Amino acid sequence: MSTRWSINITPIERAVRVVLGSLTALVGLVLLTRATSALAVTPDVLLVLAGLDLVVTGALGHCPPYSHLGYVPTSLKGRM
């Protein structure tokens, strides 16, 4: 059984998520290469994962927390 996610992020928000997510992941990777201890690695890995999450949700146009909360931007209400 296949489930199709509805787009619940506006085009501008999608672009911002992809750009900021890419920058966040890149900064996390740079910090990760300079980490000197296991304690320093943890926040760097979390930063990379947060950036990748933004990139994926921006690229797909679907934000699961928005769905769970029932949030739909006004500009997308007529399309759904």
Order of alpha helices (4+ residues) and beta strands (2+ residues): alpha-alpha-alpha
